[in-house]
Amino acid sequence: GMAAHLAGVVAAESLLPVIGVPINASMDGLDALLATVQMPPGIPVGTVAVGRAGAKNAAWLAVRILALGDKEVADRLAKAKTAQREKVLASDAELQAKLNG
C-alpha cells in the first residue's frame, strides 16, 4: 500500500534526508522492510529496523545527522550517549551481582 512507499515518495519529491521506519503491521514487517529498502537509484531512503526499535534508532540517526551542523545538538548527543552507556553498565553490574550471588 501507499504507507509502505511513503518514505520513497517523500525521498523522490525532496532533497532532504529521509529515514524510513518499516512498521510490522503484516508479515512481521518484512513487506514494509522490503518496500522501504528497495528504492531505485537516486531515491535514497535511510532504513532502520522494523517496529519500535527502528523508531528509536530513526530518532538517534536523525539527531546524529543534525549534530553534523549544530554544535549544541552534538554536545547534547554526546551527553545522551554517555548517559545511555552508564545506564547499560549499571544494569549489567546489577545483573552480574544477582547472577554471582
MMTF fields as JSON, N, C-alpha, C and O atoms, coordinates in Angstrom:
{
  "mmtfVersion": "1.0.0",
  "mmtfProducer": "UNKNOWN",
  "numBonds": 403,
  "numAtoms": 404,
  "numGroups": 101,
  "numChains": 1,
  "numModels": 1,
  "chainsPerModel": [1],
  "groupsPerChain": [101],
  "chainIdList": ["A"],
  "bondAtomList": [4, 2, 8, 6, 12, 10, 16, 14, 20, 18, 24, 22, 28, 26, 32, 30, 36, 34, 40, 38, 44, 42, 48, 46, 52, 50, 56, 54, 60, 58, 64, 62, 68, 66, 72, 70, 76, 74, 80, 78, 84, 82, 88, 86, 92, 90, 96, 94, 100, 98, 104, 102, 108, 106, 112, 110, 116, 114, 120, 118, 124, 122, 128, 126, 132, 130, 136, 134, 140, 138, 144, 142, 148, 146, 152, 150, 156, 154, 160, 158, 164, 162, 168, 166, 172, 170, 176, 174, 180, 178, 184, 182, 188, 186, 192, 190, 196, 194, 200, 198, 204, 202, 208, 206, 212, 210, 216, 214, 220, 218, 224, 222, 228, 226, 232, 230, 236, 234, 240, 238, 244, 242, 248, 246, 252, 250, 256, 254, 260, 258, 264, 262, 268, 266, 272, 270, 276, 274, 280, 278, 284, 282, 288, 286, 292, 290, 296, 294, 300, 298, 304, 302, 308, 306, 312, 310, 316, 314, 320, 318, 324, 322, 328, 326, 332, 330, 336, 334, 340, 338, 344, 342, 348, 346, 352, 350, 356, 354, 360, 358, 364, 362, 368, 366, 372, 370, 376, 374, 380, 378, 384, 382, 388, 386, 392, 390, 396, 394, 400, 398],
  "bondOrderList": [1, 1, 1, 1, 1, 1, 1, 1, 1, 1, 1, 1, 1, 1, 1, 1, 1, 1, 1, 1, 1, 1, 1, 1, 1, 1, 1, 1, 1, 1, 1, 1, 1, 1, 1, 1, 1, 1, 1, 1, 1, 1, 1, 1, 1, 1, 1, 1, 1, 1, 1, 1, 1, 1, 1, 1, 1, 1, 1, 1, 1, 1, 1, 1, 1, 1, 1, 1, 1, 1, 1, 1, 1, 1, 1, 1, 1, 1, 1, 1, 1, 1, 1, 1, 1, 1, 1, 1, 1, 1, 1, 1, 1, 1, 1, 1, 1, 1, 1, 1],
  "groupList": [{"groupName": "GLY", "atomNameList": ["N", "CA", "C", "O"], "elementList": ["N", "C", "C", "O"], "formalChargeList": [0, 0, 0, 0], "bondAtomList": [1, 0, 2, 1, 3, 2], "bondOrderList": [1, 1, 2], "singleLetterCode": "G", "chemCompType": "PEPTIDE LINKING"}, {"groupName": "MET", "atomNameList": ["N", "CA", "C", "O"], "elementList": ["N", "C", "C", "O"], "formalChargeList": [0, 0, 0, 0], "bondAtomList": [1, 0, 2, 1, 3, 2], "bondOrderList": [1, 1, 2], "singleLetterCode": "M", "chemCompType": "L-PEPTIDE LINKING"}, {"groupName": "ALA", "atomNameList": ["N", "CA", "C", "O"], "elementList": ["N", "C", "C", "O"], "formalChargeList": [0, 0, 0, 0], "bondAtomList": [1, 0, 2, 1, 3, 2], "bondOrderList": [1, 1, 2], "singleLetterCode": "A", "chemCompType": "L-PEPTIDE LINKING"}, {"groupName": "HIS", "atomNameList": ["N", "CA", "C", "O"], "elementList": ["N", "C", "C", "O"], "formalChargeList": [0, 0, 0, 0], "bondAtomList": [1, 0, 2, 1, 3, 2], "bondOrderList": [1, 1, 2], "singleLetterCode": "H", "chemCompType": "L-PEPTIDE LINKING"}, {"groupName": "LEU", "atomNameList": ["N", "CA", "C", "O"], "elementList": ["N", "C", "C", "O"], "formalChargeList": [0, 0, 0, 0], "bondAtomList": [1, 0, 2, 1, 3, 2], "bondOrderList": [1, 1, 2], "singleLetterCode": "L", "chemCompType": "L-PEPTIDE LINKING"}, {"groupName": "VAL", "atomNameList": ["N", "CA", "C", "O"], "elementList": ["N", "C", "C", "O"], "formalChargeList": [0, 0, 0, 0], "bondAtomList": [1, 0, 2, 1, 3, 2], "bondOrderList": [1, 1, 2], "singleLetterCode": "V", "chemCompType": "L-PEPTIDE LINKING"}, {"groupName": "GLU", "atomNameList": ["N", "CA", "C", "O"], "elementList": ["N", "C", "C", "O"], "formalChargeList": [0, 0, 0, 0], "bondAtomList": [1, 0, 2, 1, 3, 2], "bondOrderList": [1, 1, 2], "singleLetterCode": "E", "chemCompType": "L-PEPTIDE LINKING"}, {"groupName": "SER", "atomNameList": ["N", "CA", "C", "O"], "elementList": ["N", "C", "C", "O"], "formalChargeList": [0, 0, 0, 0], "bondAtomList": [1, 0, 2, 1, 3, 2], "bondOrderList": [1, 1, 2], "singleLetterCode": "S", "chemCompType": "L-PEPTIDE LINKING"}, {"groupName": "PRO", "atomNameList": ["N", "CA", "C", "O"], "elementList": ["N", "C", "C", "O"], "formalChargeList": [0, 0, 0, 0], "bondAtomList": [1, 0, 2, 1, 3, 2], "bondOrderList": [1, 1, 2], "singleLetterCode": "P", "chemCompType": "L-PEPTIDE LINKING"}, {"groupName": "ILE", "atomNameList": ["N", "CA", "C", "O"], "elementList": ["N", "C", "C", "O"], "formalChargeList": [0, 0, 0, 0], "bondAtomList": [1, 0, 2, 1, 3, 2], "bondOrderList": [1, 1, 2], "singleLetterCode": "I", "chemCompType": "L-PEPTIDE LINKING"}, {"groupName": "ASN", "atomNameList": ["N", "CA", "C", "O"], "elementList": ["N", "C", "C", "O"], "formalChargeList": [0, 0, 0, 0], "bondAtomList": [1, 0, 2, 1, 3, 2], "bondOrderList": [1, 1, 2], "singleLetterCode": "N", "chemCompType": "L-PEPTIDE LINKING"}, {"groupName": "ASP", "atomNameList": ["N", "CA", "C", "O"], "elementList": ["N", "C", "C", "O"], "formalChargeList": [0, 0, 0, 0], "bondAtomList": [1, 0, 2, 1, 3, 2], "bondOrderList": [1, 1, 2], "singleLetterCode": "D", "chemCompType": "L-PEPTIDE LINKING"}, {"groupName": "THR", "atomNameList": ["N", "CA", "C", "O"], "elementList": ["N", "C", "C", "O"], "formalChargeList": [0, 0, 0, 0], "bondAtomList": [1, 0, 2, 1, 3, 2], "bondOrderList": [1, 1, 2], "singleLetterCode": "T", "chemCompType": "L-PEPTIDE LINKING"}, {"groupName": "GLN", "atomNameList": ["N", "CA", "C", "O"], "elementList": ["N", "C", "C", "O"], "formalChargeList": [0, 0, 0, 0], "bondAtomList": [1, 0, 2, 1, 3, 2], "bondOrderList": [1, 1, 2], "singleLetterCode": "Q", "chemCompType": "L-PEPTIDE LINKING"}, {"groupName": "ARG", "atomNameList": ["N", "CA", "C", "O"], "elementList": ["N", "C", "C", "O"], "formalChargeList": [0, 0, 0, 0], "bondAtomList": [1, 0, 2, 1, 3, 2], "bondOrderList": [1, 1, 2], "singleLetterCode": "R", "chemCompType": "L-PEPTIDE LINKING"}, {"groupName": "LYS", "atomNameList": ["N", "CA", "C", "O"], "elementList": ["N", "C", "C", "O"], "formalChargeList": [0, 0, 0, 0], "bondAtomList": [1, 0, 2, 1, 3, 2], "bondOrderList": [1, 1, 2], "singleLetterCode": "K", "chemCompType": "L-PEPTIDE LINKING"}, {"groupName": "TRP", "atomNameList": ["N", "CA", "C", "O"], "elementList": ["N", "C", "C", "O"], "formalChargeList": [0, 0, 0, 0], "bondAtomList": [1, 0, 2, 1, 3, 2], "bondOrderList": [1, 1, 2], "singleLetterCode": "W", "chemCompType": "L-PEPTIDE LINKING"}],
  "groupTypeList": [0, 1, 2, 2, 3, 4, 2, 0, 5, 5, 2, 2, 6, 7, 4, 4, 8, 5, 9, 0, 5, 8, 9, 10, 2, 7, 1, 11, 0, 4, 11, 2, 4, 4, 2, 12, 5, 13, 1, 8, 8, 0, 9, 8, 5, 0, 12, 5, 2, 5, 0, 14, 2, 0, 2, 15, 10, 2, 2, 16, 4, 2, 5, 14, 9, 4, 2, 4, 0, 11, 15, 6, 5, 2, 11, 14, 4, 2, 15, 2, 15, 12, 2, 13, 14, 6, 15, 5, 4, 2, 7, 11, 2, 6, 4, 13, 2, 15, 4, 10, 0],
  "groupIdList": [1, 2, 3, 4, 5, 6, 7, 8, 9, 10, 11, 12, 13, 14, 15, 16, 17, 18, 19, 20, 21, 22, 23, 24, 25, 26, 27, 28, 29, 30, 31, 32, 33, 34, 35, 36, 37, 38, 39, 40, 41, 42, 43, 44, 45, 46, 47, 48, 49, 50, 51, 52, 53, 54, 55, 56, 57, 58, 59, 60, 61, 62, 63, 64, 65, 66, 67, 68, 69, 70, 71, 72, 73, 74, 75, 76, 77, 78, 79, 80, 81, 82, 83, 84, 85, 86, 87, 88, 89, 90, 91, 92, 93, 94, 95, 96, 97, 98, 99, 100, 101],
  "secStructList": [7, 2, 2, 2, 2, 2, 2, 2, 2, 2, 2, 2, 2, 7, 1, 1, 7, 7, 3, 3, 7, 7, 7, 7, 1, 1, 4, 4, 4, 2, 2, 2, 2, 2, 2, 2, 2, 7, 7, 7, 6, 6, 7, 7, 7, 3, 3, 7, 7, 1, 2, 2, 2, 2, 2, 2, 2, 2, 2, 2, 2, 2, 2, 2, 2, 2, 2, 6, 6, 7, 2, 2, 2, 2, 2, 2, 2, 2, 2, 2, 2, 2, 2, 2, 2, 2, 2, 2, 2, 2, 2, 2, 2, 2, 2, 2, 2, 2, 2, 2, 7],
  "xCoordList": [0.815, 0.0, 0.857, 2.086, 0.183, 0.852, 1.712, 2.792, 1.27, 2.027, 3.413, 4.379, 3.529, 4.827, 5.757, 6.977, 5.2, 6.013, 6.156, 6.777, 5.594, 5.584, 6.993, 7.227, 7.926, 9.294, 9.883, 10.571, 9.624, 10.122, 9.512, 10.199, 8.226, 7.555, 8.154, 8.429, 8.357, 8.95, 10.365, 10.738, 11.165, 12.545, 12.584, 13.486, 11.619, 11.584, 11.244, 11.689, 10.465, 9.977, 10.765, 10.427, 11.816, 12.535, 14.028, 14.47, 14.807, 16.256, 16.697, 17.889, 15.742, 16.055, 16.37, 15.877, 17.187, 17.39, 16.097, 15.383, 15.803, 14.588, 14.999, 15.821, 14.415, 14.642, 13.338, 12.32, 13.367, 12.191, 12.155, 13.154, 10.989, 10.78, 9.713, 8.524, 10.119, 9.117, 8.276, 8.81, 6.972, 6.045, 5.628, 5.325, 5.616, 5.278, 3.779, 3.298, 3.04, 1.587, 1.19, 0.153, 2.021, 1.739, 3.057, 4.085, 3.023, 4.213, 5.416, 6.556, 5.16, 6.202, 7.018, 8.172, 6.433, 7.088, 8.001, 8.593, 8.13, 9.031, 8.598, 9.442, 7.304, 6.835, 7.158, 7.58, 6.961, 7.275, 8.779, 9.22, 9.567, 11.023, 11.497, 12.294, 11.007, 11.424, 10.975, 11.723, 9.768, 9.269, 10.093, 10.247, 10.616, 11.38, 12.828, 13.426, 13.374, 14.788, 15.037, 16.09, 14.112, 14.337, 13.928, 12.927, 14.719, 14.47, 15.346, 16.463, 14.839, 15.643, 16.802, 16.755, 17.837, 18.974, 18.509, 17.657, 19.073, 18.724, 17.622, 17.316, 17.022, 15.965, 16.38, 15.844, 17.361, 17.864, 16.909, 16.377, 16.707, 15.946, 16.791, 17.041, 17.225, 17.917, 16.889, 15.843, 17.17, 16.182, 16.711, 17.86, 15.866, 16.219, 15.402, 14.638, 15.571, 14.891, 13.37, 12.844, 12.692, 11.232, 10.737, 11.304, 9.682, 8.957, 9.564, 10.249, 9.291, 9.654, 11.156, 11.563, 11.983, 13.438, 13.853, 14.712, 13.253, 13.553, 13.157, 13.883, 12.017, 11.573, 12.56, 12.89, 13.021, 14.012, 15.311, 15.906, 15.759, 17.0, 16.849, 17.822, 15.661, 15.428, 15.648, 16.236, 15.181, 15.387, 16.87, 17.372, 17.569, 19.014, 19.749, 20.651, 19.373, 20.018, 19.741, 20.644, 18.523, 18.174, 18.996, 19.473, 19.158, 19.95, 21.414, 22.061, 21.936, 23.32, 23.492, 24.514, 22.504, 22.562, 22.533, 23.338, 21.618, 21.512, 22.772, 23.173, 23.393, 24.587, 25.767, 26.682, 25.753, 26.832, 26.941, 28.034, 25.827, 25.829, 25.437, 25.217, 25.344, 24.877, 25.63, 25.391, 26.541, 27.382, 26.565, 26.892, 25.508, 24.688, 24.037, 24.014, 23.51, 22.919, 24.001, 23.762, 25.195, 26.297, 26.672, 26.904, 26.73, 27.061, 25.995, 26.309, 24.728, 23.629, 23.612, 23.312, 23.937, 24.024, 25.119, 24.918, 26.281, 27.397, 26.996, 27.311, 26.309, 25.861, 24.833, 24.882, 23.901, 22.883, 23.527, 23.126, 24.523, 25.216, 25.961, 25.954, 26.602, 27.297, 26.304, 26.563, 25.172, 24.147, 23.608, 23.38, 23.405, 22.925, 23.936, 23.56, 25.209, 26.273, 26.301, 26.399, 26.214, 26.253, 25.056, 25.188, 23.887, 22.686, 22.87, 22.512, 23.427, 23.663, 24.68, 24.482, 25.768, 26.778, 26.203, 26.523, 25.352, 24.73, 23.791, 23.767, 23.023, 22.118, 22.911, 22.515, 24.031, 24.88, 25.458, 25.456, 25.949, 26.523, 25.477, 25.768, 24.249, 23.155, 22.845, 22.667, 22.781, 22.509, 23.641, 23.392, 24.882, 26.032, 26.031, 26.363, 25.655, 25.601, 24.542, 24.76, 23.398, 22.341, 22.775, 22.504, 23.447, 23.868, 24.982, 25.051, 25.853, 27.019, 26.818, 27.708, 25.601, 25.197, 26.162, 25.936],
  "yCoordList": [-1.189, 0.0, 1.25, 1.192, 2.367, 3.659, 3.889, 4.468, 3.455, 3.709, 3.097, 3.703, 1.92, 1.264, 2.019, 1.917, 2.773, 3.507, 4.977, 5.735, 5.397, 6.805, 7.391, 8.487, 6.685, 7.198, 7.409, 8.403, 6.493, 6.631, 7.81, 8.506, 8.04, 9.182, 10.48, 11.396, 10.562, 11.768, 11.964, 13.082, 10.888, 10.983, 11.404, 12.133, 10.952, 11.291, 12.763, 13.362, 13.351, 14.717, 15.753, 16.936, 15.334, 16.238, 16.017, 14.952, 17.008, 16.866, 16.601, 16.456, 16.541, 16.284, 14.807, 13.952, 14.5, 13.085, 12.48, 13.12, 11.266, 10.575, 9.294, 8.525, 9.08, 7.851, 7.072, 7.561, 5.859, 5.01, 4.071, 3.434, 3.991, 3.067, 2.064, 2.378, 0.859, -0.148, -0.546, -0.788, -0.61, -0.964, -2.424, -2.864, -3.165, -4.592, -4.82, -5.445, -4.294, -4.455, -5.811, -6.373, -6.325, -7.634, -8.302, -7.637, -9.604, -10.389, -10.073, -10.086, -9.789, -9.385, -8.2, -8.031, -7.384, -6.191, -6.426, -5.478, -7.676, -7.97, -7.232, -6.704, -7.187, -6.478, -4.988, -4.39, -4.387, -2.964, -2.729, -1.733, -3.642, -3.522, -3.529, -2.682, -4.481, -4.574, -3.352, -2.859, -2.862, -1.691, -0.45, 0.442, -0.394, 0.769, 0.71, 1.733, -0.487, -0.685, -0.68, -0.223, -1.167, -1.348, -0.108, -0.114, 0.948, 2.187, 2.206, 1.689, 2.795, 2.89, 3.871, 4.719, 3.756, 4.68, 6.13, 6.476, 6.967, 8.38, 8.731, 9.907, 7.72, 7.958, 7.241, 6.188, 7.848, 7.187, 7.327, 8.404, 6.226, 6.224, 5.474, 4.277, 6.189, 5.519, 4.669, 5.176, 3.396, 2.486, 1.874, 1.439, 1.846, 1.274, -0.001, -0.417, -0.604, -1.857, -1.7, -0.588, -2.814, -2.839, -2.526, -2.999, -1.729, -1.552, -0.567, 0.381, -0.819, 0.106, 0.387, 1.537, -0.656, -0.443, 0.445, 1.313, 0.235, 1.065, 2.514, 3.422, 2.738, 4.106, 4.822, 5.989, 4.113, 4.712, 4.992, 6.056, 4.043, 4.262, 5.352, 6.038, 5.528, 6.624, 7.964, 8.88, 8.073, 9.309, 9.539, 10.648, 8.491, 8.616, 8.996, 9.833, 8.395, 8.697, 10.137, 10.823, 10.599, 11.977, 12.965, 13.971, 12.679, 13.559, 13.552, 14.599, 12.391, 12.338, 13.16, 13.824, 13.119, 13.927, 15.409, 16.185, 15.81, 17.207, 17.682, 18.838, 16.791, 17.147, 17.509, 18.21, 17.04, 17.367, 18.872, 19.377, 19.591, 21.014, 21.886, 23.085, 21.304, 22.069, 21.603, 20.508, 22.449, 22.064, 21.791, 20.882, 22.57, 22.338, 20.956, 20.239, 20.588, 19.258, 18.19, 17.163, 18.441, 17.483, 17.283, 16.156, 18.378, 18.279, 17.507, 16.669, 17.798, 17.099, 15.62, 14.768, 15.313, 13.918, 13.183, 12.058, 13.826, 13.197, 12.911, 11.843, 13.848, 13.64, 12.511, 11.694, 12.464, 11.41, 10.047, 9.062, 9.995, 8.728, 8.257, 7.067, 9.183, 8.837, 8.337, 7.349, 9.018, 8.597, 7.217, 6.389, 6.969, 5.66, 4.57, 3.506, 4.844, 3.883, 3.583, 2.425, 4.629, 4.443, 3.627, 2.811, 3.849, 3.092, 1.608, 0.745, 1.317, -0.076, -0.732, -1.87, -0.026, -0.585, -0.833, -1.839, 0.084, -0.105, -1.311, -2.091, -1.465, -2.621, -3.914, -4.911, -3.902, -5.088, -5.434, -6.598, -4.435, -4.687, -5.275, -6.186, -4.738, -5.249, -6.707, -7.532, -7.024, -8.396, -9.331, -10.428, -8.896, -9.728, -10.027, -11.136, -9.031, -9.224, -10.273, -11.107, -10.232, -11.217, -12.613, -13.595, -12.697, -13.994, -14.616, -15.836, -13.773, -14.281, -14.332, -14.73, -13.908, -14.005, -13.37, -13.383],
  "zCoordList": [0.0, 0.0, 0.0, 0.043, -0.049, -0.091, 1.142, 1.028, 2.317, 3.541, 3.467, 3.932, 2.895, 2.785, 1.848, 1.976, 0.912, -0.05, 0.315, -0.431, 1.45, 1.811, 1.881, 1.372, 2.497, 2.6, 1.207, 0.974, 0.284, -1.076, -1.802, -2.551, -1.586, -2.214, -1.691, -2.466, -0.38, 0.214, -0.318, -0.671, -0.381, -0.871, -2.341, -2.754, -3.121, -4.546, -4.758, -5.738, -3.859, -4.029, -3.244, -3.284, -2.524, -1.631, -1.738, -2.168, -1.352, -1.259, 0.18, 0.451, 1.092, 2.49, 2.713, 1.978, 3.721, 4.051, 4.591, 5.363, 4.191, 4.63, 5.342, 4.843, 6.512, 7.276, 7.28, 7.769, 6.735, 6.691, 7.884, 8.217, 8.526, 9.648, 9.237, 9.277, 8.841, 8.466, 9.68, 10.762, 9.492, 10.572, 10.4, 9.291, 11.495, 11.42, 11.534, 12.479, 10.538, 10.507, 9.915, 10.269, 9.015, 8.412, 8.063, 7.94, 7.907, 7.547, 8.448, 7.985, 9.737, 10.682, 10.181, 10.575, 9.322, 8.815, 7.626, 7.11, 7.178, 6.06, 4.797, 4.073, 4.525, 3.333, 3.412, 2.422, 4.586, 4.765, 4.674, 4.1, 5.241, 5.168, 3.722, 3.318, 2.949, 1.551, 0.75, -0.094, 1.003, 0.284, 0.622, -0.213, 1.834, 2.271, 1.792, 1.456, 1.766, 1.429, -0.087, -0.533, -0.857, -2.292, -3.087, -3.803, -2.947, -3.67, -4.927, -4.918, -5.991, -7.209, -7.013, -6.122, -7.842, -7.744, -7.823, -8.641, -6.97, -6.954, -5.972, -5.774, -5.354, -4.355, -3.062, -2.718, -2.35, -1.144, 0.037, 0.305, 0.728, 1.978, 3.001, 2.857, 4.033, 5.13, 5.857, 6.261, 6.029, 6.603, 7.891, 7.96, 8.899, 10.193, 10.412, 9.541, 11.567, 11.884, 11.88, 11.943, 11.804, 11.826, 13.242, 14.227, 13.33, 14.579, 15.561, 15.179, 16.848, 17.93, 17.99, 18.156, 17.855, 17.878, 16.719, 16.876, 15.561, 14.402, 14.612, 14.207, 15.237, 15.503, 16.426, 16.213, 17.446, 18.356, 17.611, 17.783, 16.783, 16.038, 14.989, 14.676, 14.443, 13.499, 14.202, 13.628, 15.429, 16.189, 16.461, 16.284, 16.89, 17.126, 15.839, 15.867, 14.724, 13.445, 13.029, 12.551, 13.199, 12.853, 13.682, 13.158, 14.959, 15.818, 15.375, 15.369, 15.006, 14.524, 13.251, 13.075, 12.366, 11.139, 11.499, 10.983, 12.376, 12.787, 13.504, 13.363, 14.272, 15.041, 14.137, 14.568, 12.898, 11.97, 11.742, 11.489, 11.827, 11.556, 12.735, 12.567, 13.931, 15.087, 16.332, 16.84, 16.816, 17.953, 19.216, 19.979, 19.441, 20.632, 20.58, 21.58, 19.416, 19.252, 19.439, 20.073, 18.882, 19.025, 20.49, 20.929, 21.245, 22.675, 23.441, 24.286, 23.137, 23.818, 23.442, 24.278, 22.175, 21.733, 22.502, 22.959, 22.641, 23.367, 24.815, 25.341, 25.461, 26.841, 26.924, 27.844, 25.965, 25.96, 25.752, 26.372, 24.879, 24.6, 25.848, 26.163, 26.557, 27.801, 28.845, 29.532, 28.963, 29.93, 29.573, 30.456, 28.282, 27.824, 28.194, 28.685, 27.957, 28.274, 29.776, 30.182, 30.59, 32.046, 32.533, 33.445, 31.923, 32.295, 31.969, 32.77, 30.798, 30.408, 31.337, 31.761, 31.659, 32.56, 33.955, 34.587, 34.44, 35.755, 35.738, 36.69, 34.666, 34.548, 34.5, 35.104, 33.783, 33.694, 35.068, 35.466, 35.785, 37.112, 38.058, 38.833, 37.983, 38.824, 38.482, 39.378, 37.196, 36.759, 37.178, 37.677, 36.974, 37.354, 38.855, 39.273, 39.659, 41.125, 41.473, 42.352, 40.787, 41.029, 40.601, 41.293, 39.46, 38.946, 39.757, 39.904, 40.281, 41.012, 42.514, 43.266, 42.947, 44.333, 45.284, 46.494]
}
